[in-house]
Amino acid sequence: MVTVDQVLGSLKKVVDPELHKDIVSMGMIKDLSINDSKVAFTLELTTPACPFNSDIERDVRSAMASLGVKDLSMKVTARVMEGRALSMDELLPGVKNIVAVASGKGGVGKTTVSVNLALALAKTGAKVGLLDADIYGPSVPLMLGLKASPEVVNNKIQPPEVDGVKVISMGFFYEQSQQAGIYRGPIVSGIVKQFLTDVNWGELDYLIIDLPPGTGDAPLTIAQTIPITGILIVTTPQDVAMNVAVKAIGMFNKLNVPIIGVVENMSYLKCPHCNDQIYLFGQGGGKKISDDFKIPFIGEIPLHPRIREGSDTGKPAVISEPESTQANAFSKAAKVVAGRISIIAAEMKALEESEAAAAKENIQAESKKE
């Protein structure tokens, strides 16, 4: 019969590949019990979308087998870590992470990435919201096939939900699809704030914010109103898109907002006859930004007619063709983003613990002086 110390000692050898810490010190082992020869515990992963979840689970089973445990009852769950300073924020206390998706210019497929990213995260079991912050040209409702106007209950807008994603957009409030959004900057900022504070988001693991292109009022309002987990930059391979994306990175660096990484959209077209990858807009643009600014490269999204068709018909690739190459690209990117958020959250937690320890030492030192 093994002991608790032996089990924990063996599990300490299992290290999270992204966080580079053992799962015991990370608090991922819960409710450990040993009854005769049976070992039972819960393995609580940092996010259901982690790309290494199956690897960690395999390593845990291997560690128990090496200890001689033959009767193992392991429940696998996930709890998304908070990647922003919730203690400083009274606006969205139920939202653990806010990811703003940005681009320097329009036409790079930022909204397509936002929509499919949100849906891919929701498919893993995470609680997800999607805020369309493009007040002038909202397109999220069209891409998701949503037409009904949201209800208002107790002065709170109730966001419609589709495939596990809660959605809000100015597109819900235009009387006609052709109606133009004509607003000056302060009004745009006010609408964005309302979407943050007057919408019943409830408990969310991830709130994805689809920013309008550029570095105008909406991105500034969001960055200065609430703590953000990080920014996801979307670009295409050509130089003009890269050069403008760099300006968006510069703005968020000045605002001290973490950059989660860069996604390269429309990276290549796969030939339907020979399966060769054709780089219509150049090659390696997103990777170059990643290397130049020392930020993670999240991945490449192919150029595919079905992605455009799905966006036009309200049937995004992740939902309509979940096994397709394009859907897998979005799902892979979503897992990398989730992993990056876990790293940011772990770093923030470590910093908070370090500051708390330093403050405690200062108090003890002052008390000794007295």
N, C-alpha and C positions, 0 to 999 in steps of 0.2 A: 504494500500500500504506500503510495507516494504522499508527501506532505505538501502543505500550502506553499512553504518556502521553496520546495523543489520545483513545483509547478511554475511559480512566479520567476524563479531563477532561469528556467528553461525558456519561458516566454520572453524574458528580457533580451534574449538573443535574436528575437524577431524585430527587425528594424523597418520602419516605414520608409520606402525608397525615396519619397519626396521630402519628408520632414527630417529625415536622417536622425530620428530618435526612436528608441525602443518603445514598443506598444504598451509596456507596463508603466513607464514614467509618463507616457502621454495620457494615461488614464483610460485606455481603450479596453481594459479587461474589467468587467463588472460582474458582481454577484457570483464570485468564485465559491464553489462548495465541493467538498469531497466526501462521498458516502461509500464506505467500503472501497471497492476498486473503481467506482464510477466518479469521473471528474466532470463537473458542469460549470459553465460560465457563459457570459455574454461578451462577444467581441463587438465593440461599438466603434465603427469606422468613422472617419472625419467627414465624409460626404458620400451619399449613395452613388455619386457620379465619378468617384476616384478611379483613374485608369488602372490602379494597382490593387484594387480590392481583392480580386481573385488570387493575386500573388500573395498578398498578406494572409488570406484565409488558408491557402495551401501551406505556407510556411508555419502557420500556427499548428495545423494538423501534423505536420512533419515533426515539429518540436515536441508535441505530445507523444507521438509514436516513438521518438528516440528516447523518451523518458520511460517507455514501457507501458504507457496508458493505452489500454485496448478498448475501454468503455468510455467514450467521450461524448458528452452532450454539449454542443456549442451552438448558441443562438447568435446569428449575425444581424446586427442592426447598424444604423448610421445616424449620427447627429451632426448636422452642419455647424461648423465653428463660426463664431462671430468675427468678421474681418473688419469691423469698424468700431469706433468708440461709442457704444450705445449709451454709456453713462453721461456723455456730453450731449446727447440728442433726445429731445422730448417730442420730436415730430413723428418719427416712425419707430417707436420702441419695439414693435413686433417684427421688424425687418432685420434679419441678421446681416445680410450683405447687399450692397447696392453696386451694380456694375453698369457704368455708362459706356455705351458703344459710340465711338466718335470717328470722324473722318475729316480730313482737311477740305475735301471738295465733294460735290454731289456726283452721283452716277457710278459710285464704286460698289454699290450693292450693300450698303451698311444696314438698311432696314431688312433686307433679305437675311443677312447674317443674324441680326437681332432676333427676328421671328423664329428662325430655325434653331438658334441657340437656346431660346427660352423653351421651345417645345422639346428639344433633346434633353434638357435638364429635367423637365417635368416627367419625361418618360422613365427616368431613373427612380422616380418616387419623391423627388424634391418638391417643395412648395414654391411655386414660381409666379411672379407678376411681371407684366410688360407694360411700360409707360412710354407712349409715343409722344416725345417732346418736340416733334416737328409741328409747330402750330400753323405755319403757312402751307405746308404740303403734306398733311398726314396721310399715310398710306397703309398703316398697320391693319385697319379694319378690312380693307380690300384684300390684303394678303391672307387674312384669316377667315374671310367669308362672313364677317360680322356686319349686320345692318341695324339691329335693334338699338334704340337709345337706352342708356343705363337708367335704372330707377334711383330715386333719392329717398332714403329712409333715415329719419332722425338727423336731417341736415348732412348726411353722408352719402356720397355717390357710391352705388353698389356696382363694382366693375363686372362686366360680363365675363364668363369663363368659357374657354374653349380648349379642349384636350388638356385640361389640368392647369391652364395658364389664365390668370386674371389679367384683364386688359382694360386700359383706359387710353382714349385718344380724342383729340379735338375733332376728328372726323365723325365722331358720334353726334356732334352737336351742330353740324352744318345742316341746314334745311334741305339743300340740294347737293348732289355730288359735284356740281359744277361751281358751287359757291366758293368765292375766293376769300382767303383769310387776309384781311387788310388791317394790320395792327402795328402800332408803334412799339418800340422796345419795352417801355414800362408795363404795357398791357401784356406783352408776351411773358415777361417775368412773372406777372401776377397770375396768369393762367398756369404756368409751370408750377408755381408754389401751391396753387389750389389742387393740382393733380397729386402733389405730394401730401398735402395736409387734409384735404376734404374728401379723399377717396378711402373707402373702407377696405384697406389692403389686408387687414388681419395679420395672421402669423405667416411670414414668408421666409424661406431660406435664401432666396435670391430675388431681387427686384432688378430686372434688366431695363435700362433706360435707353431708348433709341433717340440719340441726340440729332438735331438738324446738322447739316454740314457746316463747317467753318468754326469760328471762334467768337460767336456773337452772344446775344443776351441769354439764350436758354442754357448753353453750357456754363456760362459764368454764374447764372442764378443757382443752378444745381450744385456746382462746386463750392459756392459760398454759403449755401443754405443748410446743407446737411453733410455729415461725414460720409464719404464715399469709400467703399472698399478699394476700388480701382477703376482704371479706364482701359477699355479694349479698343485698340486702333485698327481700323479696317482700311486697307489700301488695295490697289491693283498694281500689276508689275511695272507699268510704264513710268517713266521719269516724272511726268507732270503730276501724277497722283502721289508719288513718293515725296516730291518736293513740298507739296502742300500738306501732306500728312505730318511731315516733320514740324511744321508750324503748330499743328495741334498738340504734338508732343511737347513742344516748347512752352505752350500756354499752360498745360497741366503741370509741367515741372515747376513753373513759377508759382503755381497755386499749391504746390506741395501735395498733389494728389498722386498716389502710386499708379504706375502703368503696369497693368496685368500682362500685356503682351501685344503683339501685332498679328493680325490675320491677313493673309493675301487672298483676295477673292478674284475670281475669273483667271486663275493661274494658268490653266492650260485647257485645251480642247482635246479630248481623246477621240482619235479617228475611229469611226464605226466599222471600218473595213480592216484596218491593220492593227488597231489598238495603240498606235504610236501617240505620244503626247505632243501636241502642236502648241507652241507658245506664241499665240497671236499678238499679245501685247508686251512681249519681252519676257525676261526670265530673271528670277531672283530678287525682285524689288523689295518684297517684304523681308526676306532674309538679310538684305543689305541694311535696312533700317534697324533690324534686330541687332546686327553686329555693331553698327555705328553708335547706337545709343545704349548698348548693353542691356537690352530688354528681351524677354523670352519671345521666341518665334512660335506662335500657337499652331500654325499649320496652313495648308493650302486648300482652297475650295475650287473645284474645277468649274470651267465654263460649260454649262450644259443646257440645251433648250428646255428640258423638263423643269429645271429650276425656275426659269422665266414663266413657263406655262402654269406651274403651280402657284406662283405669286399672283398671276393675273386672274386665276380662277378660284382663289381662296383655298387652295389645297397644297400647302407647303410640302417640300420633298420629304422631310422627316416623318410626316404623317402619311402622305399618299403613297410613297415608295420607300418604306423603311429599310429595305435590303439593298437599295441601289447604291452605286458608287458615291453619288452626290450626298445622299442621306448619311452614309457612313462617314463622309468627310466632316459634315456638321456635327455628328455625334462624337467623333474623335476630338474635334475642337472643343466641344462642350466639356468633355472629361478633362482635357488639359487645363481649361479655364477653371474648372472646379478644383483641380489640384493646386493651381497657382493661388487660388483664394485660400485654401487650407494653409499654404505656406505663409501667406501674408498674415493670416489669423494667428498662426503659431508664433511668428516673429513679434506680433503686437502683444500677445500674451506674455512672451518672455520678457519684453521690454517693461511691461506693466509690473511683472513680478520683481524685476531688477530694481525698478524705481521704488517699489514698496519696501523692498529689503533695505535699500539705501536710506529711505526715510526713517525706517525703524532704527537703523544703526545711529543715525543722527540724533534721534530722540533719546536713545540710550546713552549716547555720548554726552548730551546736554544734561541729562539727569545725574550723571556721575560728577559732572563739574559742580552741580549745585550741592 
